[in-house]
Amino acid sequence: MKLVIIPTYNERNNIGQLLDLIYHYVPGIHVLVVDDGSPDGTGGFIESLMAGEHQGRLFMIKRTGKLGLGTAYIAGFKWALARQYEFIFEMDADFSHNPKYLPQFLKVITGCDVVLGSRYVAGGGVTNWSLIRRFISLGGSLYSRLILNLPFHDLTGGFKCFRREVLETINLDDVKSNGYSFQIEMTYRAFLLGFAIKEVPIIFEERAEGQSKMSSSIFREAIWMVPKLRAVKQNMKAVSTKPV
């Protein structure tokens, strides 16, 4: 079974069309929306779809406020692991992640454990970004690669697919990041645990509706959180060498 997890906050104008495209490209897939109490009525709209045309394949976790990207995905991962899903996706609600790539992710993950949608490998890219936005994104991935000694080109992207075993093995309660550094931390933990990770090219498309969730606080969190993630490796070594 396959599941796409989509965090939402004020995505009422996007989510209906996005769901239609997801089901078009992967007809048998399930979708879990994690809504952070969207004032625009996203949650109520999802409930209407759950009771109507998407009954049995669309689900929702309703939260009481804007609690952050990382906690939304952790809640979604735990929900998925309590059920029989084998392949679990992360995906944005704003069309920056094109559903047309979903079949390719599913094809690639037959030979690995984690698939990263990458803007910075051959064939990947971004559209409608300013130079400063490109600089911040590229710089963030390069900074993370150097600090954490990782071989991947796009560490801040949020379009991913995990095998169930990866999320079962990572201690989800130990994951501390909540902004874009959450994406770095999940990939880093999977890498340290020895899981096979592959990047596939995607074109990241700037959102057409609403406002970007990028903020200065999210950027600052990534700057100071990445060096702290090196402690994850040390903690894993300590656990592995601990006397039985």
Disulfide bonds with the S-S distance in Angstrom:
none
